[in-house]
Amino acid sequence: MRITPMFLALVFAGASLSSGSAPAQTPALQAQPVAQADHRRGEAVLQQAAQFEHQVTGVTVSERGRIFVNFPRWTEDSPVSVAELMKDGSLRPYPNEQWNAWRNVRRDELDPADHWVCVQSVVADGRGSVWVVDPAAPAVDGIVPGGPKLVRIDLASDRVAQVIRFGQDIAIPGSYLNDVRFSTDGRHAFLTDAGQRGALVVVELSSGRARRVLDGQPSTQPEKGVVVRTDGRPLRYPDGRPVLFAADSIALSTDGAWLYWKPLTGTTLYRIQTAALTGRGLAGADVSGQVQPYGRVGPTDGLWIARRTDRDSEILFLSSIEDNAIKARNLAQGPGGSLRTVVQDPRLRWPDTFSQGPDGSLYVTTSRIQDSAFFNRDAPLALPTQLWRLPRPRD
């Protein structure tokens, strides 16, 4: 996505208000009481888990129930990039304030390799670690050299344990690394690149070796003829340009055999065997012939796959950004499987990222992208957003 100079002026004018040499301060946050909420349609009860003063995207819940969120530097110079949501409703900069000390207006003072520059996603791997995806592209307008990285934080010590840096062969000019999933054996990571030329990225975690796959292939690009609509209208930038996001949504089957993904500006779900990605794909071979279209689901942002409790099948949960809803599909029904509405609520404005807690509850952030300064000149740079919880949605 290309941002206009006028918009950048607004972004960095706002950034200067929150800059300075003082340590990062925790943004005010009060967790809302967990209570049943009215909803327009669906089978689940939507509960607000937290309200933020800044635009959130990612959420993840560890195997012990710790909750982590992240705030990208899109339209503001966020005071905190990655945080743990504490039980009292406060935000703890994670893993510490030093990693959160980056400011756009101080970029010449700090090393982007060991600071959060513009974090897009946080994902707990179920093996005692939280991983952070930092595409290092503030305002989605160019990469800060040396900034793109995938970082592992050990949950036992709350310390950074591994940093995998991506060079220009992986984080190419115009890229925006978006989200990540991990193989069930813990050996590989799979990322989407939602930038100007979509792709998947496969990473061998032990060595840090990475490869772009399906780079520029139709399954990772915005789908021709698809117009994203919110509030019943086409979503466009102030200058009239349409929204064109490449490979974004990503999910891994519970047995680790299949990776699912789709462009945000697109309606088609795709999948490929992970063995093809970690074998021929990581070796540099073309694996486009092994991509399988797997039905139509509409424009989406987040995906999440959970195994059904009563039988050997899987449920794909997806964020339906056009109608403020979370929907689901039984993957065992194949590419022709139908969608059902889990919950539809006007407060689910751009449901973004999913995670599932150890008790089975499904969490989702609402990033309110259609309300942001990207698309509304009068929008505040710091956009209030929410974290929602669905107590163990029906299989």
N, C-alpha and C positions, 0 to 999 in steps of 0.2 A: 504494500500500500504506500502510495506517495502522498506526503502531507505538504500542503501549500506553505510558502514562506509566511503568509499572514498568520496561519495557524501556529507555526513554530514560534513566531513572535509572542503569541498569546501564551504558549506553553512555557517558554523560558522566562517570560515576565512573571508568570505565576511561580516558576521555580525559584526566582530570586527572593521571593517572600519567605521561602522555607529554608534558605541556605544559611551557611555560616559554619564556624568551626566548632560549635558546641556538639556534644555527643547526640546521637539520634534519640529523640524522645518518643515514648510510646504514645501513639494516638489514642485519644479517649475512646473507650468502648464500654458499653454496658450490655451484657448478655440479657436478652429478653426472657421472661419466664416461659417455660415450655408448656404451652397450653393449646388445646384444640382450636383450630381456626376454620372459619367458614370457607368453603371453596365452591367454585361454580360447577365443576364437573369432576368425575373421577371416583376412584375407589379408596384413595388414601387420604389421610389427614395431614395437612401441611402445618408444621410447627416452626416458628422462628427461633433459631438457636443463637443468633448474634446479629447485631447491627454495627456497621463500620462507618467511619467518617470518610473513608477513602475507597477508591474503586478496586474491588477484589476480583481476582480471577480464580486462582487455584485453591483447592482444599484437599487435605488428606488426613486420614485417621489411622494411627498406628495400631498394631496388634494389641497394644495395651490401652487403647482408647485415647491417647493423646491426639489433640487436634492442631493442625498447622494450616496456615493460610498465607497467601502472598498478594502483594499489591504492585502491579507493574507501573513503571514510569511512562505513562501514556500521555496524559494531559496535565500532569503535575509532577513536581520533583518530590515524590513520596518520602515522608520522613522515616518510614520503615518499609522494607521490601519483603522480608520473610519474618513471620512471627508465630509463636505458639499461643493458642487461645487458652488462657488459664481458666480454672474452674470458677474464679470470682468475676470473670468477664473481662479481665484486663488482657492486654497484648504484651507478650515478652519478646523483644527482638531476638531473632534466632539465627545462628547459634549464640550470637552475642551482639553487642552494639557496634563493635569494630567492623564486622562484616556488613552491617547496615549503615555504615558511615558515608557511603558514596552520595554525592550530590552532583547533579548535572553541571552546576556552576562551579564545582570544585574539581572537575575531571582531570585537570592538569596536576593536581596535588596527590591523587590517590591511584594506586595500581589497580586497574580493572580486573586483573587476574585473581585477586583475593578480596574483592568486594562485590556485593550485589549491584549490578548496573541497571538491569531492567528485567526482573524475574517474571516469568510467565507461568510456571507450574511447579508444584511440590507434590511428590509422590512417595509414600511409605512403601517399602518393598516386602514387608512381612518377615524380614530377616534381621530386624534390629536396626535398620537405617532409614533415613529420609533422604531422598534425592531432590536436588533443586535444578531446574532447567533455566538457565540465564541466557537468552538470545542476545543480550547486551545491545539492544536497539531502542533507545529512548524515543518516544513518540513514533515508533515504527518508521524511523526516518534515517536509516543508516546505522551500521554497526560500529561500536566503539572498538578500535583495534585492541586485540588481546583480551576482550571481554567475554566472548561466547564460551560457555562451559557447562558441564554437567558435574555437579558436586554431591558427594556422599557425606552425610553427617551421621556419626554414630550416636544412637539414641541413649546408650548407657552412659556415655561420657559427655554428651552434648558438644562434641568437638568435630571439626572437619577432618574426615579420614582419607578422602581421596578427591582430587580435582582432575577432571578430564577436560583439557582445553581443546577447542576446535579451531583449526586454522581455516584459511580462505578456501581450501578444497572442500570443506564441509559446510561451514557458515559462509557461503558465497555472498558476494555483494547483493543486497536486496533480500537476503534470507531473513526468516523469523522463526527460529526453532520454537515449537509450540507446546508439545506434551510428550510424555514418555511412558512406556510400559516395559516390564522386565520379564525375561524368560523364567520359567518355573524352576530351572536349575540355577538361576542366579548368575549365569555367565554372560548374558547379552542384554542390551537395552535397544529399544526401538523408539524412534522419535519421528514426529511429523514436522515438516517445514511448510508453514503456511504463507511464506513470503511470495516474492514476485515470480519465482519459478519453483513450484511445489516439488516435494520429494519425500521419501522416507530416508531415515538415517539409521544404520545398524552399527552398534558399538560393541566391541569385545571388551568387557569391563576389566579383565585382568591386565590387559596391555594398553587399553585406551585406543586401540586401533579402530578407526571408523571409516564408513563408506556411505556415500549417497547412492541410493538405489531408486529405481523408477523416477529418475530425475527428468522432469519435463514430460513424463508419460501421461496420457489422458486421465488416468485414474487419480493422479495427484494434482490436477489443475482445476481451476474454476470451470464449471460445466457450462457450455455455451447455451444461451437462451434462458438460463435460470436467473430470476430476479428475486432477491431476498426482500420480503415484505414484512414490515412491522406496523402495528396499529392500522392495518388495512391498506398501507401505502408502500410504494417502493422505497427502500432505504437508500438514500443517496447523500453524497457529500454536499456541502453548501454550493460548490461549483457545478453540481448536477451529475458528477460521475457516479456510476453504480458501485456497489460493494463487490469486490472480487477477492475472495480469500481462497487460497489453495488448501492443500492437505492439512487438516486441523483435527477433526474428531478421530480418536483412536481407542481401541480396546483389544484385550487379549483374551482368548478363550480360557476357561478355567483349567484345562489340561495343558495349556501352552502351545497347542498344535497349530492354531490359526491366529493371525493378526487381522483385525478388521480396521478399516479407516474410511474416511470420505473427505472431500473438499467441503468447507463450510458453504461456499457458494456452489451448491450441487444438491441433487436429490438421490444419487445412487450410492449405495453402500458397496464397498469392495472388501475382498479378503484374499489372503495368500498364506500358504503354509510357512510357518516360521523356519522350518528346515531349509527352505529355498533361500530365505534371507540370510541365515547364518552360514550357509554353505556357499552356493554359487554367488549369491548377492554380495556377501562380504569379500569374496574373492575377486569381485569386479565384473562378473558375468551378467548378461542381460537376463532378467527374470520376468520381464513383462508378459511373456507367454503363459505364466503361471498365475496371473491375476484373474480372479473370478468376480464378476459382478454378482451381488447378492441381494438384489431387490432394491426398491425405492422407498425412502423414508422421509424425504423432504429435507430442507436446510436444517442442519443441526450444529451444535457446538460440542457438548460433552457426550461421551458414550461410556457405558459401564456394563459389564457382563457378570451375572451371578448365576450359580447353579441352582436349579430347582431343588427344593428340599425333599420332595416326594417321588422323584423319578429322575432318570438319567437324561436330562435335557438342560438347556441353558436359556436364560432370559436376557435379552439385550435391552437395557434402559437407555433412552436417548432424550436429549433436551430439544424440545420443539420450539425454536426461538421465534417462529412466526406467530404462534398462538399461545404463548405464555404457559407452556405445558410440559409435563414429563410424560413420555409415552413408553411403551414396552412392546417387545416382539419376541415370540418363541422361536429361537434359531433353529430348532428341530423341524420346523415347518418349511425350511428351505427358503429360496429366494422369493417365493410367492407368499410368505407369511404375512399375516395382517397385523396392523398396529392397534393397540388399545390405549386409551387414555388412563394413566395412573392418577394424575391430578392436573387440573387446569385452574389457574388462579391468576387474576390480574396483577398480583404482586410478584409473580415469577417473570420479571422483566429481564429477558435474555438469560435464562438458566444456562450456566456456563460449564462448571466442572463438577463431576461426581466423585464421591468416595463412600465406602461402606465401613461402618464401625463393627467391632467384634460382636455386638449384640444383633447385628443384621440391619440396623437402621441405615437408611440411605441419606447421605448429605449432599446438598447441591448449593453452589453459590449463584447469586444473581448479579451479574456485572453491569447490567443496565447500559449496554453499549449503545443502544439506539438513543439514549438520553444524554450521552456524553458530548463533550465539546468537539469530538470528531465530526458530529452531524448537526449540532445545534450551537450556533454562535453565542447564544445567551446562557448556555449551560455553565455551571460552576466547574472550575478545574478540578476541585476535590469533590467527587461525586459519592454521596452516601449509598452504600450497598448492603446486602444482607447475606447471611448463611441460613439455610433452611434444612429441616430434618423431617424425614418421612419414617416413622417407626416401622421397621420391617415390612416394606410393601409386599403385597400379595404376590406369590409366584405366578 
